[in-house]
């Protein structure tokens, strides 16, 4: 028995699996607490020049920050990619479990069919052995008859 006790969902084809992975590549949608979709902006400060960040779409300035939502894009992108990779790993583990279960099923099927095949083979061997014995006996009879003919 393999280590996979449960299987998530049905067994998907490779094409469906690749489509699932492609869906993971879609851009992340970020929402602030307003709950409006956050907008990506670029920092113009000397401390973080040209660094992208997410902010409330109502943000106008430090004095008018909207709901105050703020997050650096690179940090969020790393978190998003980590989550996407976790999803890919989970799907791959599910596929491995599915393949291990299929392998176990085929091994069991082979174990069940081998004795049947061996029995059938033995049966044919027994038939062949009986036929060989009959032919040997007939050959012995013919040799005896020939020896009588040659002697006479």
For each residue, the residues with C-beta under 8 A, 3 or more apart:
1: 104
2: 97 100 101 103 104
3: 100
4: 7 96 97 98 100 101
5:
6: 97
7: 4 11 94 97 98 101
8: 90 94
9: 12 94
10:
11: 7 98
12: 9 16 17 20 95
13: 16 17
14: 17 18
15: 18 19
16: 12 13 19 20
17: 12 13 14 20 21 91 95
18: 14 15 21 22
19: 15 16 22 23
20: 12 16 17 23 24 91
21: 17 18 24 25 88 91
22: 18 19 25
23: 19 20 26
24: 20 21 84 87 88
25: 21 22 84
26: 23
27:
28: 76 77 80
29: 37
30: 37 38 54 71 76
31: 34 35 36 37 38
32: 35 36 37 38 54 55 56 57 66 67 69
33: 56 67 68 69
34: 31 56 57 58 66 67 69
35: 31 32
36: 31 32 56 57 58
37: 29 30 31 32 57
38: 30 31 32 54 55 56 57 69 71
39: 54 55 56 57 59
40: 52 53 54 73
41: 52 53 54 55 59
42: 50 51 52 53
43: 47 48 49 50 51 52 53
44: 49 50
45: 48 49
46: 49
47: 43
48: 43 45 51
49: 43 44 45 46
50: 42 43 44
51: 42 43 48 72 73 74
52: 40 41 42 43 72 73 74
53: 40 41 42 43 70 71 72 73
54: 30 32 38 39 40 41 69 70 71 72 73 76
55: 32 38 39 41 59 65 66 69 70
56: 32 33 34 36 38 39 59 65 66 67 68 69 70
57: 32 34 36 37 38 39 66
58: 34 36 64 66 67
59: 39 41 55 56 64 65 66 69
60: 63 64 65 66
61: 64 65
62: 65
63: 60
64: 58 59 60 61
65: 55 56 59 60 61 62 68 70
66: 32 34 55 56 57 58 59 60 69
67: 32 33 34 56 58
68: 33 56 65
69: 32 33 34 38 54 55 56 59 66
70: 53 54 55 56 65
71: 30 38 53 54 75 76
72: 51 52 53 54 75 76
73: 40 51 52 53 54 76 77
74: 51 52 77 78
75: 71 72 78 79
76: 28 30 54 71 72 73 79 80
77: 28 73 74 80 81
78: 74 75 81 82
79: 75 76 82 83
80: 28 76 77 83 84
81: 77 78 84 85
82: 78 79 85 86
83: 79 80 86 87
84: 24 25 80 81 87 88
85: 81 82 88 89
86: 82 83 89 90
87: 24 83 84 90 91
88: 21 24 84 85 91 92
89: 85 86 92 93
90: 8 86 87 93 94
91: 17 20 21 87 88 94 95
92: 88 89 95 96
93: 89 90 96 97
94: 7 8 9 90 91 97 98
95: 12 17 91 92 98 99
96: 4 92 93 99 100
97: 2 4 6 7 93 94 100 101
98: 4 7 11 94 95 101 102
99: 95 96 102 103
100: 2 3 4 96 97 103 104
101: 2 4 7 97 98 104 105
102: 98 99 105 106
103: 2 99 100 106 107
104: 1 2 100 101 107 108
105: 101 102 108 109
106: 102 103 109 110
107: 103 104 110 111
108: 104 105 111 112
109: 105 106 112 113
110: 106 107 113 114
111: 107 108 114
112: 108 109 115 116
113: 109 110 116 117
114: 110 111 117 118
115: 112 118 119
116: 112 113 119 120
117: 113 114 120 121
118: 114 115 121 122
119: 115 116 122 123
120: 116 117 123 124
121: 117 118 124 125
122: 118 119 125 126
123: 119 120 126 127
124: 120 121 127 128
125: 121 122 128 129
126: 122 123 129 130
127: 123 124 130 131
128: 124 125 131 132
129: 125 126 132 133
130: 126 127 133 134
131: 127 128 134 135
132: 128 129 135 136
133: 129 130 136 137
134: 130 131 137 138
135: 131 132 138 139
136: 132 133 139 140
137: 133 134 140 141
138: 134 135 141 142
139: 135 136 142 143
140: 136 137 143 144
141: 137 138 144 145
142: 138 139 145 146
143: 139 140 146 147
144: 140 141 147 148
145: 141 142 148 149
146: 142 143 149 150
147: 143 144 150 151
148: 144 145 151 152
149: 145 146 152
150: 146 147
151: 147 148
152: 148 149
